[in-house]
Amino acid sequence: MPRRLLAALILTSATAMAQEAGSIPDTVVNAQRFDAARRNISPALGASATTLDRQVIEGLPGGSDAPVRALLLQTPGVAQDSFGELHVRGEHRALQYRLNGITLPEGVAGGFGAFLDARAIETLSILTGALPAQFGYRTGGVIDLTLRSPSQGEGGSASVYGGSRGTIQSGFDHAIALEGWELFATGSFMRSDQGTEGPTSARTPLHNRTEQGRGLFYISRALDDRTRLSFISGAAINNFQIANIPGQVPSYTAFGLSEFDSARLNGRQGERNIFNILALQHRQDSYDAQIAMFQRNSQTQYRPDNTGEVLFNGVASDVRRRSNAYGLQADSAWRVAPAHTIRMGVSVIADSTLAQNRSIVLPLDESGATLDDPFGITDRRSRIGWTWGAYIQDEWRIAESLTMNAGLRADYVDAYVKAGQVSPRVNLVWTPRPGTRIALGYARYFTPPAQDLITPGALNLFANTSAAPLNTTNSRVRPERSHYLNLAVQQRATENLTLGFGAFYKDARDLLDLGQFGSAVVYTPFNYSHGQVYGVEFTGQWRSRSLDAYANLALSRAAAREITSGQFNFDPEELAYISQRQVRLDHDQTVTASAGVIYRPWQGARATATLLVGSGLRRGFANSEKVAAYGTGNIGFAQDIAAPDGGVWTLRADVINVTDTVTQLRDGSGIGVGAPQFLARRGFYVGLSRRL
């Protein structure tokens, strides 16, 4: 009997016995069946996958109050960068977020503020490698999130957490099943004097305060035994001060001034993300399907210090990026025969974007010197873009130990460029014996540039001003097309220990990258004509009743040649150099490692320690050098205390960067790098939460 069928029979029998005993409500049992059917629609067959469950999330430093970014850094091949950026397997951003099997449209997870709290997540999986055909567009990594719901347990909690650099965060969550309805809600508010990584090694960066508010609401109801309707709504409003570097000397004279205290610059950035998802799921004996409609509003605005930035940079730009997206996604799985499961789906997204720069600049005289006569320029571009996608694939169980998943994906984008591609995908998964899994896959990828990040292009407006580009070439950004090979080996060495190995290779035409050009922390996409990314990963995980431990090591290289779009952002000498030879990408990091341990010495206690190691991102002319290697560690302890009324109090204490290591992520040089950045110095944090 196939192991999958045997497991299903055991689960069904156990559920039936629990129902007879009256221990599981019918609403929860039905929800669990719908959840299992939804997982069957879009499995990650053949991809490399790492999953953090609720127990691990609660055990890591910060627990439910930790940013999702900190959780992702504990997974293989994820390198950290400034302003909340993450690089998975040598990619810049290229991340796709999915909530309960539904892809969140571009923009929700952009920017350096979080859009979701860890307290809302039941499981977090990161999928990499040769992805099955249902995954399109952002394929550097799929962050697959399952939201908490009453089917995992009713109840709620409230917490307060804070400490160093004026950090204070409060939050709540609650899940309840009520008369056939499943409801879950969570929210938080945080303020801190450490909004982003600072540009100096100061313990508290100057002018770096942040205020962040987030909320999420989930509701679902089974219309009958086969159909479920669900709705998810989320919002995140994050505001940041942009940290200052004291002691800088102005380069220009403007507004009758030639001196300005750089410590008093007042640049600010605000981000807003709101999304709504309505999904209808249906399950039959041999057929499962889900159709979802979604809407997303995303906006980023940088407000400059007009006087100061003109004096230092010769230009002060109020930068605004806005995106409104509406879309439809439908996915299905049909078990045609015991050995064949056909999956197919379609998606369509309409995205209305606005890119606007309102700049104050200085005119140039005939000799090229600037004049103290500031004036404004508005450069504005709007667009409605369409993205269509469709796929079909067959999961073919060739033998008991061998499965092939082969499919085709077709995509077409009509935005600033019109382009499309038909992409084959194939994965072979071999389980020669219990505890051993070997997956080999190939994927053809099509990655269009993020429409909301494409900058206005009226370069002639800035002619004869202090903001005139060094060159006026501005070819259009094109979609990236790539071939991807992936090998994943997993071996369960003992009952508690699992070891893994992975290798990947990507060959890309029109390779996409992102750069920060100017004071605004807004990234702009551009292309290299040809690039290659490859590497290997080693993983180990130990899980037992009292101890969870893991270690990850990744070795990779990301390089490309010839910048072929947005050339006006670059120095002509650097452009000429890159056109003749392959250079390392600015986010390339040769060695990335993470490790952690969660120890439960007695009932309700959790002691934890984590470690991050990196060989350093790139720096210097054409990324020819790298910043120094680093290693930082965190520790924490949490204790649950039973309250007389049946609730549970949790006391938590964490130390971040326990050795107070001064770590420079960026020095301000490199291709598309805007400013120096340092990791936060040592911080002490305590928390108190109440669970009902």
Buried (B, 14 or more C-beta within 10 A) or exposed (E): EEEEEEEEEEEEEEBEEEBEEEEBBEBBBBBBBBBEBBBBBBBBBBBBBBBBBBEBBBBBBBBBBBBBBBBBBBBBBBBBBBBBBBBBBBBBBBBBBBBBBBBBBBBBBBBBBBBBBBBBBBBBBBBBBBBBBBBBBBBBBBBBBBBBBBBBEBEBBBBBBBBBBEBEBBBBBBBBBEEEEBBBBBBBBBBBBBBBBBBBEBBBBBBBBBBBBBBBBBBBBBEEEBEBEBEBBBBBBBBBBBBBBBEBEBEBBBBEBEEBEBEEBBBBBBBBBBBBBBBBBBBEEEBBBBBBBBBBBBBBBBBBBBBBBBBBBBBBBBBBBBBBBBBEBBBBBBBEEEBEBBBBBBBBBBBBBBBBBBBBBBBBEEEEEBEBEBEEBEBEBEBEBBBBBBBBBBBBBEEEBBBBBBBBBBBBBBBBBEBBBEBEBBBBBBBEEEEEBBBBBBBBBBBBBBBBBBBBBEBEBBEEBBBBBEBEBBBEBBBBBBBBBBBBBBBBEEEBBBBBBBBBEBBBBBBBBBBBBBBBBBBBBBBBBBBBBBBBBBBBBBBEEEEBBBBBBBBBBBBBBBBBBBBBBBEEEBBEBBEEEEBBBBBBBBBBBBBBBBBBEEEEEBBBBBBBBBBBBBBBBBBEBBBEEBEBBBBBBBBBEEEEEEEBBBEBBBBBBBEEEEBBBBBEBBBBBBBBBBBBBBBEBEBEBBBE
